[in-house]
Structure formats: C-alpha cells, structure tokens
Amino acid sequence: MSKSIKMRMKSPLLLLLPLLLGFVTDAYAGSCAEMEHRYESMPSHADGLIARRGKFSVPSQMFGRFESRACAIVSFHIDGSGGAYDVRVASYHPSQGIGRAAMEALKGYEFTPGDYGNKLFVLMLKYNRFELK
C-alpha cells in the first residue's frame, strides 16, 4: 500500500480525534484569555454580589516554566446568609491545582445575602505570578 493511501485511511481517524477528546477532557481551558472569552458569555456572574473576597493564592510550583497567569472559573449556589455551596470548577489554567486553589479561596468569599433559590452563579478568579510594584 502506498504512503498516500495510508495517509488517506488515517485522516478520518485524525479528524475524529479532537471530537473524541472533547468528550473525555476535564475542565482544562487552554489559556486565561480563552477562559475570559468563555466567561463573558456565561450567565449569572456573581461579581456584583461579592461582599467580601477570599484570598486566591497559587503556589509557584503549579505554574509551567513560562506561565505567569493562573485563573479558574467556578460555579456555585449562594445560600440565604451569603455563603457559597455546591462549588464546582468549570475551567482552570494552567494546572488542576488551580481549580482546587479557587475552590479553597471561595470558602473565604461572602456574597450579598438573599433568596436566590436554586440559581447557579459563576465567578472567575485570576492570579498573576509577577506583580508590578
């Protein structure tokens, strides 16, 4: 069999690979810029409901060699006293530990108390490894 025939036979599989990977990947987002774009299109941002922010810090070992930004989008519900519950990571960058750090940070957040029912909120947390002073 010639090389071109082998390539043609493989190409349908190569075309399906990204589709298949889309069903088995976790919440890894690719980059903070991609996440910001995705976040803008999500409904029910909780930014305007924040009464007190928790500390979102990321250990340096979670960054890749050339990474300087970390971010995560978390989804959650707000109880009547302004606490977050049923917190889940929707997206993170650059590593899975960022999602865990965001979930931990959300424990320190307080939101405006109210009756939000079963409404799902989202929040994007960002961290810059290098701060200009």
N, CA, C and O atoms as CSV, one atom per row, in Angstrom:
chain,resi,resn,atom,element,x,y,z
A,1,MET,N,N,0.849,-1.176,0.000
A,1,MET,CA,C,0.000,0.000,0.000
A,1,MET,C,C,0.894,1.238,0.000
A,1,MET,O,O,1.878,1.297,0.736
A,2,SER,N,N,0.557,2.203,-0.808
A,2,SER,CA,C,1.388,3.403,-0.916
A,2,SER,C,C,1.202,4.297,0.312
A,2,SER,O,O,0.221,4.174,1.045
A,3,LYS,N,N,2.152,5.187,0.518
A,3,LYS,CA,C,2.129,6.087,1.665
A,3,LYS,C,C,0.910,7.014,1.625
A,3,LYS,O,O,0.312,7.291,2.665
A,4,SER,N,N,0.539,7.496,0.436
A,4,SER,CA,C,-0.606,8.409,0.331
A,4,SER,C,C,-1.911,7.702,0.667
A,4,SER,O,O,-2.809,8.309,1.249
A,5,ILE,N,N,-2.027,6.421,0.305
A,5,ILE,CA,C,-3.242,5.673,0.650
A,5,ILE,C,C,-3.313,5.480,2.152
A,5,ILE,O,O,-4.387,5.614,2.738
A,6,LYS,N,N,-2.194,5.168,2.786
A,6,LYS,CA,C,-2.178,5.017,4.238
A,6,LYS,C,C,-2.581,6.326,4.912
A,6,LYS,O,O,-3.337,6.311,5.883
A,7,MET,N,N,-2.091,7.446,4.416
A,7,MET,CA,C,-2.432,8.747,4.988
A,7,MET,C,C,-3.918,9.039,4.838
A,7,MET,O,O,-4.544,9.565,5.758
A,8,ARG,N,N,-4.491,8.700,3.676
A,8,ARG,CA,C,-5.923,8.927,3.460
A,8,ARG,C,C,-6.750,8.056,4.397
A,8,ARG,O,O,-7.808,8.479,4.862
A,9,MET,N,N,-6.285,6.863,4.673
A,9,MET,CA,C,-7.021,5.974,5.563
A,9,MET,C,C,-6.963,6.483,7.004
A,9,MET,O,O,-7.924,6.310,7.753
A,10,LYS,N,N,-5.876,7.095,7.393
A,10,LYS,CA,C,-5.742,7.594,8.753
A,10,LYS,C,C,-6.476,8.914,8.955
A,10,LYS,O,O,-6.904,9.211,10.071
A,11,SER,N,N,-6.627,9.696,7.921
A,11,SER,CA,C,-7.172,11.038,8.089
A,11,SER,C,C,-8.567,11.071,8.708
A,11,SER,O,O,-8.810,11.962,9.522
A,12,PRO,N,N,-9.518,10.161,8.387
A,12,PRO,CA,C,-10.805,10.223,9.086
A,12,PRO,C,C,-10.647,10.024,10.590
A,12,PRO,O,O,-11.365,10.640,11.379
A,13,LEU,N,N,-9.716,9.172,10.987
A,13,LEU,CA,C,-9.475,8.986,12.412
A,13,LEU,C,C,-8.882,10.237,13.035
A,13,LEU,O,O,-9.231,10.607,14.156
A,14,LEU,N,N,-7.990,10.883,12.310
A,14,LEU,CA,C,-7.404,12.114,12.820
A,14,LEU,C,C,-8.442,13.216,12.948
A,14,LEU,O,O,-8.366,14.042,13.857
A,15,LEU,N,N,-9.404,13.230,12.047
A,15,LEU,CA,C,-10.465,14.232,12.124
A,15,LEU,C,C,-11.377,13.986,13.318
A,15,LEU,O,O,-11.898,14.934,13.905
A,16,LEU,N,N,-11.574,12.728,13.679
A,16,LEU,CA,C,-12.435,12.394,14.810
A,16,LEU,C,C,-11.739,12.577,16.151
A,16,LEU,O,O,-12.408,12.738,17.171
A,17,LEU,N,N,-10.421,12.555,16.170
A,17,LEU,CA,C,-9.681,12.626,17.417
A,17,LEU,C,C,-10.030,13.852,18.262
A,17,LEU,O,O,-10.310,13.689,19.449
A,18,PRO,N,N,-10.029,15.074,17.711
A,18,PRO,CA,C,-10.397,16.224,18.546
A,18,PRO,C,C,-11.821,16.119,19.086
A,18,PRO,O,O,-12.088,16.530,20.215
A,19,LEU,N,N,-12.722,15.581,18.297
A,19,LEU,CA,C,-14.099,15.415,18.739
A,19,LEU,C,C,-14.162,14.446,19.909
A,19,LEU,O,O,-14.825,14.715,20.911
A,20,LEU,N,N,-13.471,13.319,19.779
A,20,LEU,CA,C,-13.455,12.331,20.850
A,20,LEU,C,C,-12.795,12.879,22.102
A,20,LEU,O,O,-13.269,12.632,23.210
A,21,LEU,N,N,-11.715,13.616,21.942
A,21,LEU,CA,C,-11.033,14.194,23.094
A,21,LEU,C,C,-11.906,15.211,23.809
A,21,LEU,O,O,-11.789,15.385,25.022
A,22,GLY,N,N,-12.765,15.875,23.083
A,22,GLY,CA,C,-13.666,16.844,23.687
A,22,GLY,C,C,-14.616,16.216,24.681
A,22,GLY,O,O,-15.070,16.890,25.606
A,23,PHE,N,N,-14.927,14.945,24.515
A,23,PHE,CA,C,-15.836,14.266,25.419
A,23,PHE,C,C,-15.138,13.701,26.642
A,23,PHE,O,O,-15.793,13.412,27.644
A,24,VAL,N,N,-13.837,13.539,26.584
A,24,VAL,CA,C,-13.138,12.927,27.707
A,24,VAL,C,C,-12.221,13.896,28.440
A,24,VAL,O,O,-11.604,13.505,29.431
A,25,THR,N,N,-12.109,15.130,27.999
A,25,THR,CA,C,-11.230,16.071,28.678
A,25,THR,C,C,-11.911,16.615,29.920
A,25,THR,O,O,-13.136,16.584,30.037
A,26,ASP,N,N,-11.105,17.111,30.841
A,26,ASP,CA,C,-11.650,17.707,32.040
A,26,ASP,C,C,-11.817,19.207,31.829
A,26,ASP,O,O,-12.023,19.652,30.699
A,27,ALA,N,N,-11.733,19.976,32.881
A,27,ALA,CA,C,-12.041,21.402,32.806
A,27,ALA,C,C,-10.874,22.268,32.357
A,27,ALA,O,O,-10.953,23.492,32.463
A,28,TYR,N,N,-9.794,21.675,31.859
A,28,TYR,CA,C,-8.643,22.467,31.416
A,28,TYR,C,C,-9.081,23.396,30.291
A,28,TYR,O,O,-9.718,22.953,29.335
A,29,ALA,N,N,-8.747,24.682,30.397
A,29,ALA,CA,C,-9.286,25.670,29.464
A,29,ALA,C,C,-8.366,26.058,28.328
A,29,ALA,O,O,-8.849,26.546,27.307
A,30,GLY,N,N,-7.076,25.866,28.452
A,30,GLY,CA,C,-6.162,26.254,27.387
A,30,GLY,C,C,-5.387,27.508,27.704
A,30,GLY,O,O,-4.160,27.504,27.600
A,31,SER,N,N,-6.049,28.582,28.085
A,31,SER,CA,C,-5.368,29.814,28.492
A,31,SER,C,C,-6.362,30.706,29.222
A,31,SER,O,O,-7.575,30.542,29.095
A,32,CYS,N,N,-5.829,31.651,29.988
A,32,CYS,CA,C,-6.707,32.586,30.694
A,32,CYS,C,C,-7.484,33.460,29.713
A,32,CYS,O,O,-8.634,33.813,29.975
A,33,ALA,N,N,-6.869,33.810,28.592
A,33,ALA,CA,C,-7.566,34.625,27.587
A,33,ALA,C,C,-8.770,33.871,27.030
A,33,ALA,O,O,-9.839,34.455,26.852
A,34,GLU,N,N,-8.604,32.584,26.755
A,34,GLU,CA,C,-9.728,31.775,26.275
A,34,GLU,C,C,-10.814,31.692,27.337
A,34,GLU,O,O,-12.003,31.749,27.024
A,35,MET,N,N,-10.401,31.558,28.596
A,35,MET,CA,C,-11.375,31.483,29.679
A,35,MET,C,C,-12.141,32.787,29.839
A,35,MET,O,O,-13.352,32.770,30.060
A,36,GLU,N,N,-11.451,33.914,29.732
A,36,GLU,CA,C,-12.128,35.206,29.849
A,36,GLU,C,C,-13.207,35.352,28.786
A,36,GLU,O,O,-14.299,35.849,29.066
A,37,HIS,N,N,-12.904,34.922,27.579
A,37,HIS,CA,C,-13.889,34.978,26.497
A,37,HIS,C,C,-15.087,34.083,26.827
A,37,HIS,O,O,-16.235,34.486,26.640
A,38,ARG,N,N,-14.823,32.891,27.310
A,38,ARG,CA,C,-15.896,31.959,27.670
A,38,ARG,C,C,-16.717,32.505,28.835
A,38,ARG,O,O,-17.943,32.395,28.845
A,39,TYR,N,N,-16.032,33.096,29.817
A,39,TYR,CA,C,-16.704,33.636,30.995
A,39,TYR,C,C,-17.674,34.753,30.622
A,39,TYR,O,O,-18.767,34.844,31.182
A,40,GLU,N,N,-17.277,35.597,29.683
A,40,GLU,CA,C,-18.137,36.701,29.253
A,40,GLU,C,C,-19.477,36.206,28.719
A,40,GLU,O,O,-20.489,36.897,28.844
A,41,SER,N,N,-19.490,35.024,28.132
A,41,SER,CA,C,-20.728,34.507,27.546
A,41,SER,C,C,-21.565,33.699,28.535
A,41,SER,O,O,-22.670,33.272,28.197
A,42,MET,N,N,-21.061,33.482,29.744
A,42,MET,CA,C,-21.801,32.702,30.741
A,42,MET,C,C,-22.828,33.581,31.443
A,42,MET,O,O,-22.573,34.761,31.682
A,43,PRO,N,N,-23.987,33.017,31.777
A,43,PRO,CA,C,-24.997,33.787,32.514
A,43,PRO,C,C,-24.694,33.793,34.016
A,43,PRO,O,O,-23.892,32.992,34.496
A,44,SER,N,N,-25.324,34.679,34.735
A,44,SER,CA,C,-25.329,34.714,36.198
A,44,SER,C,C,-23.956,34.905,36.830
A,44,SER,O,O,-23.534,34.100,37.660
A,45,HIS,N,N,-23.264,35.963,36.441
A,45,HIS,CA,C,-21.988,36.294,37.076
A,45,HIS,C,C,-22.255,36.748,38.511
A,45,HIS,O,O,-23.218,37.471,38.767
A,46,ALA,N,N,-21.412,36.330,39.434
A,46,ALA,CA,C,-21.584,36.693,40.839
A,46,ALA,C,C,-20.730,37.891,41.237
A,46,ALA,O,O,-20.724,38.269,42.408
A,47,ASP,N,N,-20.010,38.497,40.297
A,47,ASP,CA,C,-19.104,39.609,40.609
A,47,ASP,C,C,-19.800,40.732,41.386
A,47,ASP,O,O,-19.236,41.258,42.345
A,48,GLY,N,N,-20.998,41.095,40.988
A,48,GLY,CA,C,-21.722,42.187,41.626
A,48,GLY,C,C,-22.292,41.840,42.984
A,48,GLY,O,O,-22.781,42.725,43.686
A,49,LEU,N,N,-22.243,40.583,43.372
A,49,LEU,CA,C,-22.799,40.144,44.651
A,49,LEU,C,C,-21.731,39.949,45.725
A,49,LEU,O,O,-22.055,39.580,46.854
A,50,ILE,N,N,-20.469,40.191,45.391
A,50,ILE,CA,C,-19.382,39.933,46.342
A,50,ILE,C,C,-19.405,40.974,47.456
A,50,ILE,O,O,-19.298,42.172,47.198
A,51,ALA,N,N,-19.545,40.503,48.711
A,51,ALA,CA,C,-19.479,41.377,49.879
A,51,ALA,C,C,-18.069,41.360,50.473
A,51,ALA,O,O,-17.607,42.371,51.001
A,52,ARG,N,N,-17.388,40.218,50.388
A,52,ARG,CA,C,-16.016,40.085,50.881
A,52,ARG,C,C,-15.301,39.043,50.040
A,52,ARG,O,O,-15.834,37.966,49.773
A,53,ARG,N,N,-14.086,39.379,49.627
A,53,ARG,CA,C,-13.289,38.448,48.810
A,53,ARG,C,C,-12.422,37.561,49.685
A,53,ARG,O,O,-11.896,37.991,50.712
A,54,GLY,N,N,-12.285,36.319,49.258
A,54,GLY,CA,C,-11.337,35.410,49.886
A,54,GLY,C,C,-9.989,35.566,49.210
A,54,GLY,O,O,-9.879,36.228,48.178
A,55,LYS,N,N,-8.961,34.959,49.790
A,55,LYS,CA,C,-7.614,35.069,49.221
A,55,LYS,C,C,-7.391,33.936,48.226
A,55,LYS,O,O,-7.488,32.759,48.573
A,56,PHE,N,N,-7.094,34.308,46.995
A,56,PHE,CA,C,-6.785,33.335,45.944
A,56,PHE,C,C,-5.289,33.394,45.703
A,56,PHE,O,O,-4.796,34.313,45.050
A,57,SER,N,N,-4.572,32.422,46.225
A,57,SER,CA,C,-3.128,32.385,46.008
A,57,SER,C,C,-2.751,31.044,45.402
A,57,SER,O,O,-3.376,30.018,45.674
A,58,VAL,N,N,-1.732,31.075,44.590
A,58,VAL,CA,C,-1.325,29.894,43.833
A,58,VAL,C,C,0.163,29.645,44.070
A,58,VAL,O,O,0.981,30.521,43.788
A,59,PRO,N,N,0.532,28.466,44.583
A,59,PRO,CA,C,1.953,28.154,44.767
A,59,PRO,C,C,2.697,28.146,43.434
A,59,PRO,O,O,2.150,27.733,42.411
A,60,SER,N,N,3.940,28.602,43.452
A,60,SER,CA,C,4.707,28.736,42.207
A,60,SER,C,C,4.906,27.415,41.477
A,60,SER,O,O,5.062,27.412,40.256
A,61,GLN,N,N,4.904,26.287,42.196
A,61,GLN,CA,C,5.110,25.002,41.517
A,61,GLN,C,C,3.929,24.604,40.626
A,61,GLN,O,O,4.045,23.669,39.834
A,62,MET,N,N,2.813,25.292,40.745
A,62,MET,CA,C,1.667,24.987,39.883
A,62,MET,C,C,1.787,25.640,38.512
A,62,MET,O,O,1.013,25.331,37.606
A,63,PHE,N,N,2.748,26.534,38.356
A,63,PHE,CA,C,2.942,27.217,37.087
A,63,PHE,C,C,3.923,26.456,36.220
A,63,PHE,O,O,4.865,25.843,36.723
A,64,GLY,N,N,3.703,26.495,34.929
A,64,GLY,CA,C,4.676,25.983,33.983
A,64,GLY,C,C,5.849,26.949,33.910
A,64,GLY,O,O,5.796,28.043,34.472
A,65,ARG,N,N,6.874,26.554,33.240
A,65,ARG,CA,C,8.100,27.349,33.162
A,65,ARG,C,C,7.849,28.758,32.621
A,65,ARG,O,O,8.449,29.723,33.094
A,66,PHE,N,N,6.975,28.873,31.644
A,66,PHE,CA,C,6.734,30.169,31.008
A,66,PHE,C,C,5.367,30.754,31.364
A,66,PHE,O,O,4.924,31.707,30.723
A,67,GLU,N,N,4.704,30.213,32.355
A,67,GLU,CA,C,3.379,30.699,32.748
A,67,GLU,C,C,3.507,31.830,33.755
A,67,GLU,O,O,4.349,31.771,34.652
A,68,SER,N,N,2.685,32.851,33.616
A,68,SER,CA,C,2.684,33.936,34.594
A,68,SER,C,C,1.288,34.214,35.144
A,68,SER,O,O,1.144,34.945,36.124
A,69,ARG,N,N,0.269,33.641,34.527
A,69,ARG,CA,C,-1.111,33.866,34.968
A,69,ARG,C,C,-1.791,32.546,35.276
A,69,ARG,O,O,-1.558,31.531,34.620
A,70,ALA,N,N,-2.629,32.589,36.282
A,70,ALA,CA,C,-3.464,31.438,36.613
A,70,ALA,C,C,-4.888,31.948,36.746
A,70,ALA,O,O,-5.104,33.086,37.162
A,71,CYS,N,N,-5.848,31.127,36.401
A,71,CYS,CA,C,-7.238,31.533,36.518
A,71,CYS,C,C,-8.120,30.298,36.613
A,71,CYS,O,O,-7.742,29.201,36.199
A,72,ALA,N,N,-9.292,30.508,37.163
A,72,ALA,CA,C,-10.265,29.427,37.275
A,72,ALA,C,C,-11.663,30.027,37.248
A,72,ALA,O,O,-11.893,31.125,37.755
A,73,ILE,N,N,-12.578,29.302,36.657
A,73,ILE,CA,C,-13.994,29.661,36.708
A,73,ILE,C,C,-14.667,28.619,37.580
A,73,ILE,O,O,-14.560,27.417,37.333
A,74,VAL,N,N,-15.365,29.094,38.606
A,74,VAL,CA,C,-16.085,28.191,39.494
A,74,VAL,C,C,-17.578,28.479,39.391
A,74,VAL,O,O,-17.994,29.616,39.169
A,75,SER,N,N,-18.367,27.438,39.554
A,75,SER,CA,C,-19.820,27.596,39.601
A,75,SER,C,C,-20.272,27.196,41.002
A,75,SER,O,O,-19.641,26.359,41.648
A,76,PHE,N,N,-21.360,27.793,41.466
A,76,PHE,CA,C,-21.808,27.546,42.836
A,76,PHE,C,C,-23.210,28.119,43.030
A,76,PHE,O,O,-23.733,28.830,42.172
A,77,HIS,N,N,-23.799,27.798,44.166
A,77,HIS,CA,C,-25.062,28.378,44.597
A,77,HIS,C,C,-24.762,29.271,45.803
A,77,HIS,O,O,-23.743,29.088,46.469
A,78,ILE,N,N,-25.634,30.227,46.084
A,78,ILE,CA,C,-25.477,31.109,47.240
A,78,ILE,C,C,-26.633,30.855,48.189
A,78,ILE,O,O,-27.799,30.904,47.796
A,79,ASP,N,N,-26.290,30.578,49.465
A,79,ASP,CA,C,-27.344,30.334,50.450
A,79,ASP,C,C,-27.881,31.662,50.984
A,79,ASP,O,O,-27.379,32.725,50.620
A,80,GLY,N,N,-28.890,31.605,51.838
A,80,GLY,CA,C,-29.553,32.798,52.351
A,80,GLY,C,C,-28.659,33.722,53.157
A,80,GLY,O,O,-28.948,34.912,53.277
A,81,SER,N,N,-27.565,33.186,53.716
A,81,SER,CA,C,-26.666,34.025,54.517
A,81,SER,C,C,-25.485,34.560,53.704
A,81,SER,O,O,-24.622,35.243,54.254
A,82,GLY,N,N,-25.435,34.261,52.411
A,82,GLY,CA,C,-24.381,34.781,51.546
A,82,GLY,C,C,-23.189,33.858,51.368
A,82,GLY,O,O,-22.164,34.268,50.824
A,83,GLY,N,N,-23.309,32.632,51.815
A,83,GLY,CA,C,-22.227,31.658,51.645
A,83,GLY,C,C,-22.385,30.869,50.353
A,83,GLY,O,O,-23.497,30.665,49.865
A,84,ALA,N,N,-21.266,30.434,49.812
A,84,ALA,CA,C,-21.293,29.621,48.585
A,84,ALA,C,C,-21.365,28.148,48.963
A,84,ALA,O,O,-20.732,27.713,49.925
A,85,TYR,N,N,-22.135,27.389,48.205
A,85,TYR,CA,C,-22.182,25.943,48.413
A,85,TYR,C,C,-22.296,25.240,47.065
A,85,TYR,O,O,-22.583,25.866,46.045
A,86,ASP,N,N,-22.072,23.957,47.080
A,86,ASP,CA,C,-22.066,23.132,45.860
A,86,ASP,C,C,-21.106,23.737,44.824
A,86,ASP,O,O,-21.460,23.920,43.659
A,87,VAL,N,N,-19.891,24.037,45.277
A,87,VAL,CA,C,-18.878,24.686,44.440
A,87,VAL,C,C,-18.244,23.660,43.507
A,87,VAL,O,O,-17.858,22.573,43.935
A,88,ARG,N,N,-18.142,24.012,42.242
A,88,ARG,CA,C,-17.522,23.149,41.233
A,88,ARG,C,C,-16.623,23.979,40.327
A,88,ARG,O,O,-16.881,25.156,40.077
A,89,VAL,N,N,-15.568,23.345,39.843
A,89,VAL,CA,C,-14.654,24.018,38.923
A,89,VAL,C,C,-15.152,23.800,37.505
A,89,VAL,O,O,-15.287,22.660,37.059
A,90,ALA,N,N,-15.427,24.890,36.794
A,90,ALA,CA,C,-15.877,24.796,35.403
A,90,ALA,C,C,-14.687,24.798,34.447
A,90,ALA,O,O,-14.692,24.071,33.453
A,91,SER,N,N,-13.665,25.610,34.740
A,91,SER,CA,C,-12.462,25.709,33.902
A,91,SER,C,C,-11.294,26.149,34.764
A,91,SER,O,O,-11.480,26.801,35.792
A,92,TYR,N,N,-10.089,25.790,34.340
A,92,TYR,CA,C,-8.889,26.236,35.038
A,92,TYR,C,C,-7.726,26.323,34.062
A,92,TYR,O,O,-7.737,25.704,32.998
A,93,HIS,N,N,-6.722,27.106,34.449
A,93,HIS,CA,C,-5.476,27.204,33.681
A,93,HIS,C,C,-4.371,27.648,34.625
A,93,HIS,O,O,-4.631,28.581,35.385
A,94,PRO,N,N,-3.205,27.104,34.665
A,94,PRO,CA,C,-2.629,26.120,33.762
A,94,PRO,C,C,-2.687,24.688,34.280
A,94,PRO,O,O,-2.447,23.759,33.509
A,95,SER,N,N,-3.000,24.474,35.573
A,95,SER,CA,C,-2.999,23.103,36.083
A,95,SER,C,C,-4.205,22.861,36.977
A,95,SER,O,O,-4.864,23.799,37.426
A,96,GLN,N,N,-4.480,21.591,37.226
A,96,GLN,CA,C,-5.645,21.195,38.006
A,96,GLN,C,C,-5.611,21.773,39.419
A,96,GLN,O,O,-6.659,22.035,40.009
A,97,GLY,N,N,-4.414,21.972,39.961
A,97,GLY,CA,C,-4.285,22.544,41.297
A,97,GLY,C,C,-4.870,23.940,41.400
A,97,GLY,O,O,-5.260,24.371,42.485
A,98,ILE,N,N,-4.934,24.651,40.282
A,98,ILE,CA,C,-5.525,25.991,40.263
A,98,ILE,C,C,-7.009,25.896,40.613
A,98,ILE,O,O,-7.526,26.727,41.359
A,99,GLY,N,N,-7.681,24.903,40.086
A,99,GLY,CA,C,-9.089,24.694,40.400
A,99,GLY,C,C,-9.300,24.434,41.881
A,99,GLY,O,O,-10.224,24.976,42.487
A,100,ARG,N,N,-8.441,23.599,42.465
A,100,ARG,CA,C,-8.539,23.323,43.902
A,100,ARG,C,C,-8.277,24.593,44.717
A,100,ARG,O,O,-8.955,24.840,45.714
A,101,ALA,N,N,-7.294,25.402,44.294
A,101,ALA,CA,C,-6.995,26.659,44.988
A,101,ALA,C,C,-8.182,27.620,44.898
A,101,ALA,O,O,-8.476,28.329,45.860
A,102,ALA,N,N,-8.855,27.650,43.767
A,102,ALA,CA,C,-10.027,28.517,43.594
A,102,ALA,C,C,-11.173,28.063,44.496
A,102,ALA,O,O,-11.866,28.890,45.088
A,103,MET,N,N,-11.368,26.761,44.598
A,103,MET,CA,C,-12.420,26.247,45.483
A,103,MET,C,C,-12.109,26.603,46.934
A,103,MET,O,O,-13.009,26.957,47.696
A,104,GLU,N,N,-10.851,26.511,47.308
A,104,GLU,CA,C,-10.431,26.873,48.666
A,104,GLU,C,C,-10.644,28.368,48.901
A,104,GLU,O,O,-11.118,28.762,49.966
A,105,ALA,N,N,-10.303,29.197,47.928
A,105,ALA,CA,C,-10.476,30.647,48.048
A,105,ALA,C,C,-11.944,31.014,48.215
A,105,ALA,O,O,-12.276,31.944,48.950
A,106,LEU,N,N,-12.813,30.294,47.541
A,106,LEU,CA,C,-14.242,30.624,47.600
A,106,LEU,C,C,-14.803,30.438,49.012
A,106,LEU,O,O,-15.825,31.033,49.354
A,107,LYS,N,N,-14.148,29.626,49.824
A,107,LYS,CA,C,-14.583,29.459,51.219
A,107,LYS,C,C,-14.470,30.772,51.986
A,107,LYS,O,O,-15.208,30.985,52.948
A,108,GLY,N,N,-13.568,31.648,51.581
A,108,GLY,CA,C,-13.395,32.936,52.239
A,108,GLY,C,C,-14.252,34.050,51.666
A,108,GLY,O,O,-14.248,35.163,52.194
A,109,TYR,N,N,-14.977,33.776,50.610
A,109,TYR,CA,C,-15.843,34.780,49.988
A,109,TYR,C,C,-17.176,34.855,50.726
A,109,TYR,O,O,-17.683,33.854,51.231
A,110,GLU,N,N,-17.725,36.058,50.775
A,110,GLU,CA,C,-19.094,36.252,51.247
A,110,GLU,C,C,-19.828,37.023,50.161
A,110,GLU,O,O,-19.285,37.949,49.557
A,111,PHE,N,N,-21.054,36.627,49.929
A,111,PHE,CA,C,-21.880,37.263,48.907
A,111,PHE,C,C,-23.059,37.948,49.572
A,111,PHE,O,O,-23.391,37.645,50.718
A,112,THR,N,N,-23.686,38.862,48.866
A,112,THR,CA,C,-24.845,39.566,49.384
A,112,THR,C,C,-25.931,38.549,49.713
A,112,THR,O,O,-26.375,37.805,48.839
A,113,PRO,N,N,-26.365,38.517,50.990
A,113,PRO,CA,C,-27.416,37.560,51.358
A,113,PRO,C,C,-28.700,37.846,50.585
A,113,PRO,O,O,-28.988,38.991,50.237
A,114,GLY,N,N,-29.442,36.819,50.330
A,114,GLY,CA,C,-30.703,36.965,49.616
A,114,GLY,C,C,-31.303,35.614,49.315
A,114,GLY,O,O,-30.713,34.574,49.607
A,115,ASP,N,N,-32.478,35.641,48.730
A,115,ASP,CA,C,-33.144,34.396,48.346
A,115,ASP,C,C,-32.901,34.183,46.855
A,115,ASP,O,O,-33.632,34.714,46.020
A,116,TYR,N,N,-31.881,33.413,46.529
A,116,TYR,CA,C,-31.513,33.169,45.139
A,116,TYR,C,C,-32.090,31.863,44.602
A,116,TYR,O,O,-31.855,31.489,43.454
A,117,GLY,N,N,-32.848,31.179,45.455
A,117,GLY,CA,C,-33.432,29.912,45.018
A,117,GLY,C,C,-32.346,28.929,44.633
A,117,GLY,O,O,-31.349,28.781,45.340
A,118,ASN,N,N,-32.538,28.270,43.531
A,118,ASN,CA,C,-31.586,27.263,43.055
A,118,ASN,C,C,-30.726,27.815,41.915
A,118,ASN,O,O,-30.207,27.047,41.104
A,119,LYS,N,N,-30.575,29.129,41.849
A,119,LYS,CA,C,-29.832,29.770,40.760
A,119,LYS,C,C,-28.344,29.446,40.854
A,119,LYS,O,O,-27.747,29.525,41.928
A,120,LEU,N,N,-27.763,29.085,39.730
A,120,LEU,CA,C,-26.341,28.762,39.647
A,120,LEU,C,C,-25.570,30.007,39.222
A,120,LEU,O,O,-25.914,30.646,38.228
A,121,PHE,N,N,-24.526,30.350,39.977
A,121,PHE,CA,C,-23.692,31.508,39.687
A,121,PHE,C,C,-22.316,31.059,39.225
A,121,PHE,O,O,-21.901,29.930,39.489
A,122,VAL,N,N,-21.610,31.946,38.535
A,122,VAL,CA,C,-20.224,31.684,38.137
A,122,VAL,C,C,-19.359,32.871,38.554
A,122,VAL,O,O,-19.828,34.004,38.659
A,123,LEU,N,N,-18.078,32.571,38.787
A,123,LEU,CA,C,-17.117,33.595,39.156
A,123,LEU,C,C,-15.764,33.192,38.595
A,123,LEU,O,O,-15.380,32.024,38.657
A,124,MET,N,N,-15.043,34.165,38.047
A,124,MET,CA,C,-13.705,33.895,37.534
A,124,MET,C,C,-12.689,34.501,38.485
A,124,MET,O,O,-12.732,35.697,38.773
A,125,LEU,N,N,-11.777,33.673,38.972
A,125,LEU,CA,C,-10.711,34.119,39.849
A,125,LEU,C,C,-9.416,34.144,39.057
A,125,LEU,O,O,-9.117,33.211,38.311
A,126,LYS,N,N,-8.637,35.231,39.222
A,126,LYS,CA,C,-7.394,35.397,38.460
A,126,LYS,C,C,-6.234,35.627,39.425
A,126,LYS,O,O,-6.401,36.223,40.488
A,127,TYR,N,N,-5.060,35.142,39.033
A,127,TYR,CA,C,-3.854,35.318,39.834
A,127,TYR,C,C,-2.686,35.589,38.903
A,127,TYR,O,O,-2.455,34.840,37.954
A,128,ASN,N,N,-1.947,36.660,39.172
A,128,ASN,CA,C,-0.741,36.981,38.405
A,128,ASN,C,C,0.472,36.602,39.235
A,128,ASN,O,O,0.628,37.045,40.373
A,129,ARG,N,N,1.315,35.790,38.659
A,129,ARG,CA,C,2.508,35.306,39.350
A,129,ARG,C,C,3.478,36.444,39.664
A,129,ARG,O,O,4.107,36.455,40.722
A,130,PHE,N,N,3.595,37.384,38.756
A,130,PHE,CA,C,4.509,38.510,38.926
A,130,PHE,C,C,3.697,39.791,39.016
A,130,PHE,O,O,2.988,40.147,38.074
A,131,GLU,N,N,3.796,40.477,40.130
A,131,GLU,CA,C,3.080,41.735,40.323
A,131,GLU,C,C,4.055,42.896,40.165
A,131,GLU,O,O,5.162,42.843,40.701
A,132,LEU,N,N,3.671,43.929,39.449
A,132,LEU,CA,C,4.479,45.148,39.352
A,132,LEU,C,C,4.195,46.015,40.567
A,132,LEU,O,O,3.040,46.210,40.947
A,133,LYS,N,N,5.253,46.533,41.170
A,133,LYS,CA,C,5.058,47.367,42.374
A,133,LYS,C,C,5.579,48.755,42.152
A,133,LYS,O,O,5.502,49.594,43.050
